[in-house]
Amino acid sequence: MYSIKHAQLAMGALPMADITIYTIDVRAFGKGYNEFYEQAKSMGVQFVKGKVARIERLDNGNMALHYEDMLGEGGHKTAEHDLVVLTVGFLPNTDVFSLYKGEALAADEFGYLRETDPVSEPTRTNVDGLFAAGTTIGVMDIPDTVLHSGAAASQAAGYLERTRGGQ
């Protein structure tokens, strides 16, 4: 979704740009995300289902992108582009687990911080007084990250109120 957003921003600034996104799969998981993907296609962004194998600079300064075509005719293909931007999927930052020196922070099955109860006490971790905000607990877009961070601030304020006796 980040790549699609950046492609749309580029198309807005450079309407004549020829943008191709090579992907194994498109993960349009959130509300309105599939429409966002379809909008990018309607703006002219090309999506190629293919595994990129290597990239090499050509004598003319362009890049030759070698990939395995996973649809269409299949097999190995080469496409020429004047610019190639590489991006990977979102992975958890496991460094967060080394920041706290007390008891071990609980992780979920994907390697993110585990919320003890995402419904009634979002952002609360297994360590009393330690709250997780935004993408430390999973992949989310900017509006959800902002909302989740606000919940962390609210949970922290409530914790301080309870532990300090309202002083």
MODELLER restraints for C-alpha pairs under 7 A, 6 or more apart:
rsr = mdl.restraints
at = mdl.atoms
rsr.add(forms.Gaussian(group=physical.xy_distance, feature=features.Distance(at['CA:1:A'], at['CA:28:A']), mean=6.56, stdev=0.5))
rsr.add(forms.Gaussian(group=physical.xy_distance, feature=features.Distance(at['CA:4:A'], at['CA:37:A']), mean=6.79, stdev=0.5))
rsr.add(forms.Gaussian(group=physical.xy_distance, feature=features.Distance(at['CA:4:A'], at['CA:40:A']), mean=6.74, stdev=0.5))
rsr.add(forms.Gaussian(group=physical.xy_distance, feature=features.Distance(at['CA:7:A'], at['CA:19:A']), mean=6.91, stdev=0.5))
rsr.add(forms.Gaussian(group=physical.xy_distance, feature=features.Distance(at['CA:8:A'], at['CA:40:A']), mean=6.06, stdev=0.5))
rsr.add(forms.Gaussian(group=physical.xy_distance, feature=features.Distance(at['CA:11:A'], at['CA:17:A']), mean=6.19, stdev=0.5))
rsr.add(forms.Gaussian(group=physical.xy_distance, feature=features.Distance(at['CA:19:A'], at['CA:45:A']), mean=5.21, stdev=0.5))
rsr.add(forms.Gaussian(group=physical.xy_distance, feature=features.Distance(at['CA:19:A'], at['CA:46:A']), mean=6.17, stdev=0.5))
rsr.add(forms.Gaussian(group=physical.xy_distance, feature=features.Distance(at['CA:20:A'], at['CA:45:A']), mean=5.83, stdev=0.5))
rsr.add(forms.Gaussian(group=physical.xy_distance, feature=features.Distance(at['CA:20:A'], at['CA:46:A']), mean=4.52, stdev=0.5))
rsr.add(forms.Gaussian(group=physical.xy_distance, feature=features.Distance(at['CA:20:A'], at['CA:47:A']), mean=5.74, stdev=0.5))
rsr.add(forms.Gaussian(group=physical.xy_distance, feature=features.Distance(at['CA:21:A'], at['CA:46:A']), mean=6.15, stdev=0.5))
rsr.add(forms.Gaussian(group=physical.xy_distance, feature=features.Distance(at['CA:21:A'], at['CA:47:A']), mean=4.89, stdev=0.5))
rsr.add(forms.Gaussian(group=physical.xy_distance, feature=features.Distance(at['CA:21:A'], at['CA:48:A']), mean=6.16, stdev=0.5))
rsr.add(forms.Gaussian(group=physical.xy_distance, feature=features.Distance(at['CA:22:A'], at['CA:47:A']), mean=5.95, stdev=0.5))
rsr.add(forms.Gaussian(group=physical.xy_distance, feature=features.Distance(at['CA:22:A'], at['CA:48:A']), mean=4.75, stdev=0.5))
rsr.add(forms.Gaussian(group=physical.xy_distance, feature=features.Distance(at['CA:22:A'], at['CA:49:A']), mean=5.88, stdev=0.5))
rsr.add(forms.Gaussian(group=physical.xy_distance, feature=features.Distance(at['CA:22:A'], at['CA:50:A']), mean=5.83, stdev=0.5))
rsr.add(forms.Gaussian(group=physical.xy_distance, feature=features.Distance(at['CA:23:A'], at['CA:48:A']), mean=6.18, stdev=0.5))
rsr.add(forms.Gaussian(group=physical.xy_distance, feature=features.Distance(at['CA:23:A'], at['CA:49:A']), mean=5.06, stdev=0.5))
rsr.add(forms.Gaussian(group=physical.xy_distance, feature=features.Distance(at['CA:23:A'], at['CA:50:A']), mean=5.74, stdev=0.5))
rsr.add(forms.Gaussian(group=physical.xy_distance, feature=features.Distance(at['CA:23:A'], at['CA:51:A']), mean=6.85, stdev=0.5))
rsr.add(forms.Gaussian(group=physical.xy_distance, feature=features.Distance(at['CA:24:A'], at['CA:49:A']), mean=5.36, stdev=0.5))
rsr.add(forms.Gaussian(group=physical.xy_distance, feature=features.Distance(at['CA:24:A'], at['CA:50:A']), mean=5.64, stdev=0.5))
rsr.add(forms.Gaussian(group=physical.xy_distance, feature=features.Distance(at['CA:24:A'], at['CA:51:A']), mean=6.20, stdev=0.5))
rsr.add(forms.Gaussian(group=physical.xy_distance, feature=features.Distance(at['CA:25:A'], at['CA:49:A']), mean=6.92, stdev=0.5))
rsr.add(forms.Gaussian(group=physical.xy_distance, feature=features.Distance(at['CA:28:A'], at['CA:34:A']), mean=5.28, stdev=0.5))
rsr.add(forms.Gaussian(group=physical.xy_distance, feature=features.Distance(at['CA:49:A'], at['CA:69:A']), mean=6.49, stdev=0.5))
rsr.add(forms.Gaussian(group=physical.xy_distance, feature=features.Distance(at['CA:49:A'], at['CA:70:A']), mean=5.50, stdev=0.5))
rsr.add(forms.Gaussian(group=physical.xy_distance, feature=features.Distance(at['CA:49:A'], at['CA:71:A']), mean=6.21, stdev=0.5))
rsr.add(forms.Gaussian(group=physical.xy_distance, feature=features.Distance(at['CA:50:A'], at['CA:67:A']), mean=6.09, stdev=0.5))
rsr.add(forms.Gaussian(group=physical.xy_distance, feature=features.Distance(at['CA:50:A'], at['CA:68:A']), mean=5.22, stdev=0.5))
rsr.add(forms.Gaussian(group=physical.xy_distance, feature=features.Distance(at['CA:50:A'], at['CA:69:A']), mean=4.63, stdev=0.5))
rsr.add(forms.Gaussian(group=physical.xy_distance, feature=features.Distance(at['CA:50:A'], at['CA:70:A']), mean=4.94, stdev=0.5))
rsr.add(forms.Gaussian(group=physical.xy_distance, feature=features.Distance(at['CA:51:A'], at['CA:67:A']), mean=5.32, stdev=0.5))
rsr.add(forms.Gaussian(group=physical.xy_distance, feature=features.Distance(at['CA:51:A'], at['CA:68:A']), mean=5.09, stdev=0.5))
rsr.add(forms.Gaussian(group=physical.xy_distance, feature=features.Distance(at['CA:51:A'], at['CA:69:A']), mean=6.97, stdev=0.5))
rsr.add(forms.Gaussian(group=physical.xy_distance, feature=features.Distance(at['CA:52:A'], at['CA:66:A']), mean=6.04, stdev=0.5))
rsr.add(forms.Gaussian(group=physical.xy_distance, feature=features.Distance(at['CA:52:A'], at['CA:67:A']), mean=4.18, stdev=0.5))
rsr.add(forms.Gaussian(group=physical.xy_distance, feature=features.Distance(at['CA:52:A'], at['CA:68:A']), mean=6.47, stdev=0.5))
rsr.add(forms.Gaussian(group=physical.xy_distance, feature=features.Distance(at['CA:53:A'], at['CA:66:A']), mean=5.58, stdev=0.5))
rsr.add(forms.Gaussian(group=physical.xy_distance, feature=features.Distance(at['CA:53:A'], at['CA:67:A']), mean=5.12, stdev=0.5))
rsr.add(forms.Gaussian(group=physical.xy_distance, feature=features.Distance(at['CA:54:A'], at['CA:65:A']), mean=6.17, stdev=0.5))
rsr.add(forms.Gaussian(group=physical.xy_distance, feature=features.Distance(at['CA:54:A'], at['CA:66:A']), mean=5.35, stdev=0.5))
rsr.add(forms.Gaussian(group=physical.xy_distance, feature=features.Distance(at['CA:55:A'], at['CA:63:A']), mean=6.51, stdev=0.5))
rsr.add(forms.Gaussian(group=physical.xy_distance, feature=features.Distance(at['CA:55:A'], at['CA:64:A']), mean=5.58, stdev=0.5))
rsr.add(forms.Gaussian(group=physical.xy_distance, feature=features.Distance(at['CA:55:A'], at['CA:65:A']), mean=4.59, stdev=0.5))
rsr.add(forms.Gaussian(group=physical.xy_distance, feature=features.Distance(at['CA:55:A'], at['CA:66:A']), mean=6.11, stdev=0.5))
rsr.add(forms.Gaussian(group=physical.xy_distance, feature=features.Distance(at['CA:56:A'], at['CA:63:A']), mean=5.58, stdev=0.5))
rsr.add(forms.Gaussian(group=physical.xy_distance, feature=features.Distance(at['CA:56:A'], at['CA:64:A']), mean=5.25, stdev=0.5))
rsr.add(forms.Gaussian(group=physical.xy_distance, feature=features.Distance(at['CA:56:A'], at['CA:65:A']), mean=6.74, stdev=0.5))
rsr.add(forms.Gaussian(group=physical.xy_distance, feature=features.Distance(at['CA:57:A'], at['CA:63:A']), mean=4.57, stdev=0.5))
rsr.add(forms.Gaussian(group=physical.xy_distance, feature=features.Distance(at['CA:57:A'], at['CA:64:A']), mean=6.26, stdev=0.5))
rsr.add(forms.Gaussian(group=physical.xy_distance, feature=features.Distance(at['CA:58:A'], at['CA:64:A']), mean=6.50, stdev=0.5))
rsr.add(forms.Gaussian(group=physical.xy_distance, feature=features.Distance(at['CA:62:A'], at['CA:80:A']), mean=6.68, stdev=0.5))
rsr.add(forms.Gaussian(group=physical.xy_distance, feature=features.Distance(at['CA:62:A'], at['CA:81:A']), mean=5.72, stdev=0.5))
rsr.add(forms.Gaussian(group=physical.xy_distance, feature=features.Distance(at['CA:62:A'], at['CA:82:A']), mean=4.38, stdev=0.5))
rsr.add(forms.Gaussian(group=physical.xy_distance, feature=features.Distance(at['CA:62:A'], at['CA:83:A']), mean=6.86, stdev=0.5))
rsr.add(forms.Gaussian(group=physical.xy_distance, feature=features.Distance(at['CA:63:A'], at['CA:80:A']), mean=5.64, stdev=0.5))
rsr.add(forms.Gaussian(group=physical.xy_distance, feature=features.Distance(at['CA:63:A'], at['CA:81:A']), mean=5.23, stdev=0.5))
rsr.add(forms.Gaussian(group=physical.xy_distance, feature=features.Distance(at['CA:63:A'], at['CA:82:A']), mean=5.86, stdev=0.5))
rsr.add(forms.Gaussian(group=physical.xy_distance, feature=features.Distance(at['CA:63:A'], at['CA:83:A']), mean=6.67, stdev=0.5))
rsr.add(forms.Gaussian(group=physical.xy_distance, feature=features.Distance(at['CA:64:A'], at['CA:78:A']), mean=6.38, stdev=0.5))
rsr.add(forms.Gaussian(group=physical.xy_distance, feature=features.Distance(at['CA:64:A'], at['CA:79:A']), mean=5.73, stdev=0.5))
rsr.add(forms.Gaussian(group=physical.xy_distance, feature=features.Distance(at['CA:64:A'], at['CA:80:A']), mean=4.63, stdev=0.5))
rsr.add(forms.Gaussian(group=physical.xy_distance, feature=features.Distance(at['CA:64:A'], at['CA:81:A']), mean=6.50, stdev=0.5))
rsr.add(forms.Gaussian(group=physical.xy_distance, feature=features.Distance(at['CA:65:A'], at['CA:78:A']), mean=5.47, stdev=0.5))
rsr.add(forms.Gaussian(group=physical.xy_distance, feature=features.Distance(at['CA:65:A'], at['CA:79:A']), mean=5.22, stdev=0.5))
rsr.add(forms.Gaussian(group=physical.xy_distance, feature=features.Distance(at['CA:65:A'], at['CA:80:A']), mean=6.17, stdev=0.5))
rsr.add(forms.Gaussian(group=physical.xy_distance, feature=features.Distance(at['CA:66:A'], at['CA:77:A']), mean=5.78, stdev=0.5))
rsr.add(forms.Gaussian(group=physical.xy_distance, feature=features.Distance(at['CA:66:A'], at['CA:78:A']), mean=4.43, stdev=0.5))
rsr.add(forms.Gaussian(group=physical.xy_distance, feature=features.Distance(at['CA:66:A'], at['CA:79:A']), mean=6.60, stdev=0.5))
rsr.add(forms.Gaussian(group=physical.xy_distance, feature=features.Distance(at['CA:67:A'], at['CA:76:A']), mean=5.74, stdev=0.5))
rsr.add(forms.Gaussian(group=physical.xy_distance, feature=features.Distance(at['CA:67:A'], at['CA:77:A']), mean=5.40, stdev=0.5))
rsr.add(forms.Gaussian(group=physical.xy_distance, feature=features.Distance(at['CA:67:A'], at['CA:78:A']), mean=6.24, stdev=0.5))
rsr.add(forms.Gaussian(group=physical.xy_distance, feature=features.Distance(at['CA:68:A'], at['CA:74:A']), mean=6.92, stdev=0.5))
rsr.add(forms.Gaussian(group=physical.xy_distance, feature=features.Distance(at['CA:68:A'], at['CA:75:A']), mean=5.56, stdev=0.5))
rsr.add(forms.Gaussian(group=physical.xy_distance, feature=features.Distance(at['CA:68:A'], at['CA:76:A']), mean=4.50, stdev=0.5))
rsr.add(forms.Gaussian(group=physical.xy_distance, feature=features.Distance(at['CA:68:A'], at['CA:77:A']), mean=6.07, stdev=0.5))
rsr.add(forms.Gaussian(group=physical.xy_distance, feature=features.Distance(at['CA:69:A'], at['CA:75:A']), mean=5.45, stdev=0.5))
rsr.add(forms.Gaussian(group=physical.xy_distance, feature=features.Distance(at['CA:69:A'], at['CA:76:A']), mean=6.09, stdev=0.5))
rsr.add(forms.Gaussian(group=physical.xy_distance, feature=features.Distance(at['CA:69:A'], at['CA:77:A']), mean=6.47, stdev=0.5))
rsr.add(forms.Gaussian(group=physical.xy_distance, feature=features.Distance(at['CA:90:A'], at['CA:139:A']), mean=6.94, stdev=0.5))
rsr.add(forms.Gaussian(group=physical.xy_distance, feature=features.Distance(at['CA:92:A'], at['CA:111:A']), mean=6.07, stdev=0.5))
rsr.add(forms.Gaussian(group=physical.xy_distance, feature=features.Distance(at['CA:92:A'], at['CA:112:A']), mean=5.67, stdev=0.5))
rsr.add(forms.Gaussian(group=physical.xy_distance, feature=features.Distance(at['CA:94:A'], at['CA:111:A']), mean=6.94, stdev=0.5))
rsr.add(forms.Gaussian(group=physical.xy_distance, feature=features.Distance(at['CA:97:A'], at['CA:105:A']), mean=6.23, stdev=0.5))
rsr.add(forms.Gaussian(group=physical.xy_distance, feature=features.Distance(at['CA:105:A'], at['CA:126:A']), mean=6.49, stdev=0.5))
rsr.add(forms.Gaussian(group=physical.xy_distance, feature=features.Distance(at['CA:105:A'], at['CA:127:A']), mean=6.82, stdev=0.5))
rsr.add(forms.Gaussian(group=physical.xy_distance, feature=features.Distance(at['CA:106:A'], at['CA:113:A']), mean=6.10, stdev=0.5))
rsr.add(forms.Gaussian(group=physical.xy_distance, feature=features.Distance(at['CA:106:A'], at['CA:114:A']), mean=5.53, stdev=0.5))
rsr.add(forms.Gaussian(group=physical.xy_distance, feature=features.Distance(at['CA:106:A'], at['CA:126:A']), mean=6.33, stdev=0.5))
rsr.add(forms.Gaussian(group=physical.xy_distance, feature=features.Distance(at['CA:107:A'], at['CA:113:A']), mean=4.57, stdev=0.5))
rsr.add(forms.Gaussian(group=physical.xy_distance, feature=features.Distance(at['CA:107:A'], at['CA:114:A']), mean=4.84, stdev=0.5))
rsr.add(forms.Gaussian(group=physical.xy_distance, feature=features.Distance(at['CA:108:A'], at['CA:114:A']), mean=5.01, stdev=0.5))
rsr.add(forms.Gaussian(group=physical.xy_distance, feature=features.Distance(at['CA:112:A'], at['CA:136:A']), mean=5.92, stdev=0.5))
rsr.add(forms.Gaussian(group=physical.xy_distance, feature=features.Distance(at['CA:112:A'], at['CA:137:A']), mean=4.95, stdev=0.5))
rsr.add(forms.Gaussian(group=physical.xy_distance, feature=features.Distance(at['CA:112:A'], at['CA:138:A']), mean=5.93, stdev=0.5))
rsr.add(forms.Gaussian(group=physical.xy_distance, feature=features.Distance(at['CA:113:A'], at['CA:136:A']), mean=5.93, stdev=0.5))
rsr.add(forms.Gaussian(group=physical.xy_distance, feature=features.Distance(at['CA:113:A'], at['CA:137:A']), mean=4.87, stdev=0.5))
rsr.add(forms.Gaussian(group=physical.xy_distance, feature=features.Distance(at['CA:114:A'], at['CA:125:A']), mean=6.21, stdev=0.5))
rsr.add(forms.Gaussian(group=physical.xy_distance, feature=features.Distance(at['CA:114:A'], at['CA:137:A']), mean=6.31, stdev=0.5))
rsr.add(forms.Gaussian(group=physical.xy_distance, feature=features.Distance(at['CA:115:A'], at['CA:122:A']), mean=6.42, stdev=0.5))
rsr.add(forms.Gaussian(group=physical.xy_distance, feature=features.Distance(at['CA:115:A'], at['CA:123:A']), mean=5.65, stdev=0.5))
rsr.add(forms.Gaussian(group=physical.xy_distance, feature=features.Distance(at['CA:115:A'], at['CA:124:A']), mean=5.37, stdev=0.5))
rsr.add(forms.Gaussian(group=physical.xy_distance, feature=features.Distance(at['CA:115:A'], at['CA:125:A']), mean=4.93, stdev=0.5))
rsr.add(forms.Gaussian(group=physical.xy_distance, feature=features.Distance(at['CA:116:A'], at['CA:124:A']), mean=5.87, stdev=0.5))
rsr.add(forms.Gaussian(group=physical.xy_distance, feature=features.Distance(at['CA:116:A'], at['CA:125:A']), mean=5.43, stdev=0.5))
rsr.add(forms.Gaussian(group=physical.xy_distance, feature=features.Distance(at['CA:116:A'], at['CA:126:A']), mean=6.07, stdev=0.5))
rsr.add(forms.Gaussian(group=physical.xy_distance, feature=features.Distance(at['CA:122:A'], at['CA:151:A']), mean=6.80, stdev=0.5))
rsr.add(forms.Gaussian(group=physical.xy_distance, feature=features.Distance(at['CA:123:A'], at['CA:131:A']), mean=5.11, stdev=0.5))
rsr.add(forms.Gaussian(group=physical.xy_distance, feature=features.Distance(at['CA:123:A'], at['CA:132:A']), mean=4.72, stdev=0.5))
rsr.add(forms.Gaussian(group=physical.xy_distance, feature=features.Distance(at['CA:123:A'], at['CA:133:A']), mean=5.96, stdev=0.5))
rsr.add(forms.Gaussian(group=physical.xy_distance, feature=features.Distance(at['CA:123:A'], at['CA:151:A']), mean=6.91, stdev=0.5))
rsr.add(forms.Gaussian(group=physical.xy_distance, feature=features.Distance(at['CA:123:A'], at['CA:152:A']), mean=5.41, stdev=0.5))
rsr.add(forms.Gaussian(group=physical.xy_distance, feature=features.Distance(at['CA:124:A'], at['CA:130:A']), mean=6.69, stdev=0.5))
rsr.add(forms.Gaussian(group=physical.xy_distance, feature=features.Distance(at['CA:124:A'], at['CA:131:A']), mean=4.77, stdev=0.5))
rsr.add(forms.Gaussian(group=physical.xy_distance, feature=features.Distance(at['CA:124:A'], at['CA:132:A']), mean=6.42, stdev=0.5))
rsr.add(forms.Gaussian(group=physical.xy_distance, feature=features.Distance(at['CA:125:A'], at['CA:131:A']), mean=5.67, stdev=0.5))
rsr.add(forms.Gaussian(group=physical.xy_distance, feature=features.Distance(at['CA:125:A'], at['CA:132:A']), mean=6.66, stdev=0.5))
rsr.add(forms.Gaussian(group=physical.xy_distance, feature=features.Distance(at['CA:129:A'], at['CA:159:A']), mean=6.55, stdev=0.5))
rsr.add(forms.Gaussian(group=physical.xy_distance, feature=features.Distance(at['CA:131:A'], at['CA:152:A']), mean=6.01, stdev=0.5))
rsr.add(forms.Gaussian(group=physical.xy_distance, feature=features.Distance(at['CA:131:A'], at['CA:156:A']), mean=6.95, stdev=0.5))
rsr.add(forms.Gaussian(group=physical.xy_distance, feature=features.Distance(at['CA:132:A'], at['CA:152:A']), mean=6.59, stdev=0.5))
rsr.add(forms.Gaussian(group=physical.xy_distance, feature=features.Distance(at['CA:133:A'], at['CA:148:A']), mean=5.93, stdev=0.5))
rsr.add(forms.Gaussian(group=physical.xy_distance, feature=features.Distance(at['CA:133:A'], at['CA:149:A']), mean=4.83, stdev=0.5))
rsr.add(forms.Gaussian(group=physical.xy_distance, feature=features.Distance(at['CA:133:A'], at['CA:152:A']), mean=5.72, stdev=0.5))
rsr.add(forms.Gaussian(group=physical.xy_distance, feature=features.Distance(at['CA:134:A'], at['CA:145:A']), mean=4.39, stdev=0.5))
rsr.add(forms.Gaussian(group=physical.xy_distance, feature=features.Distance(at['CA:134:A'], at['CA:148:A']), mean=5.49, stdev=0.5))
rsr.add(forms.Gaussian(group=physical.xy_distance, feature=features.Distance(at['CA:134:A'], at['CA:149:A']), mean=5.62, stdev=0.5))
rsr.add(forms.Gaussian(group=physical.xy_distance, feature=features.Distance(at['CA:135:A'], at['CA:145:A']), mean=6.65, stdev=0.5))
